[in-house]
């Protein structure tokens, strides 16, 4: 997942938008950047959070899986006078880029960037005709590979779980029929087919293809797996007292972050039907409320903030608990490698 510091959308049909850091005051309040601290911004994007963290006096290590974001950030590197290091990397690999002494903070802004949506050649938006790509890192399996090669049963699971699309079966079967005659190549190809299968009604707030495009983007970039990996990595490299701050824009992402902090909270498990599980030492203590949503004022000023949710925790001295993906209850989906060209 790449980020542009808060300019997020869960819809694939948005037009050009400004790069506005979402929930910036809340992020800074939870993160506590200050001189002498080293903060890792795992989703550098356009540098909105990074710039504010540098202004607060902290040093920053910025990561982004999108090479264009790293290239565009070099001016900020030069202006930072040695206090900013930019690295082309997935944020699930953030532990590899942490200093030996650990980090004082990690901030993650999850989702697709408006910069990527605005570029027709990246294939994220069906408002612009472009190749059916959707790769944040510009390498690997494309969305076209998925729709042209994926089994119908796999497409149904991808659209249904990652896009929460109720018509996943009808759309997947229509894709199978159309690709037998002509493969999908552009964003308009796919969006047009979906619109014939699920016609847009006057009361619909979003285009019929929105959820399918969202699902393909999340799948192609393994966004949920990347998020889970980043949370585990942050736990390993944060110093005691270090802070993990995550802003999400989609319910699937927020559920993962919520499950992580609940699991790391040290509370005993079990139910009235099952034996009580002994409490573990908490690896994270809560920061303020369990979840903070963007204010009504910000949402009215920046519609992209309407679904934003912030969760944060302070690292304790307890040892990290390891990477157990079962706490997230993620489904088994098709193998990306198998769908490659």
Secondary structure, 3 states (H helix, E strand, C coil): CCCCCCCEECCCCCCCCCCCCCCHHHHHHHHCCCCCCEEEECCCCCCHHHHHHHHCCCEEEEEECCHHHHHHCHHHHHHCCCCEEEEECCHHHHHHHCCCCCEEEEEEECCEEHHHHHCHHHCCCCCCCCECCCCCCCCCCCHHHHHHHCCHHHHHHHHHHHCCCCCHHHHHHHHHHHHHHCCCCEHHHHHHHHHHHCCCCCCCCCCCCHHHHHHHHHHHCCHHHHHHHHHHHHHHHEEEEEEEEEEECCHHHHHHHHHHHHHCCCCCEEECCEEEECCCCCCEEECCCCCEECCHHHHHHCHHHCCCEEEEEEECCCCCCCCCHHHHCCCCCCCHHHHCC
